[in-house]
Amino acid sequence: MPGKKRSVVGVLIFSIITLGIYYLYWIYAISKETQQYLEKKTISPGLELLFSIITCGLYWFYWIYKYSKIAVECQQKAGLPPEDNAVINLILAILGLGIISSMILQASLNKVWEFESHKNDSVISTTNTF
């Protein structure tokens, strides 16, 4: 099951408007969606969020790198050419541009979710023809 396609700019705007609360939700949602898509029980969305909070955001540097790699796994599972942005995202985060890293990660996952939804649409349309 593909995840939810989100506006890349929306991640930025909602994070600013909610003073970071939406961003915490976004971390949980991305963790949950990739866990379900990859069928990985080793990913725990609740722990990802908890570690981000209790480390005052330090865990987030690891998280953005890890999930950029997980996005590559999602792309490979979907049959898309992989785009590994993990190092770029980590560098941006270290330079204080972490929100841009998040936007890049969301864009990578949006490609997977869109591709999967089109794949599912074509399967449904071919099974409904008589």
PyMOL commands that set and color helices and strands:
alter all, ss='L'
color gray80, all
select helices_A, chain A and resi 8-17+21-38+45-54+58-78+86-94+98-127
alter helices_A, ss='H'
color red, helices_A
deselect
rebuild
show_as cartoon
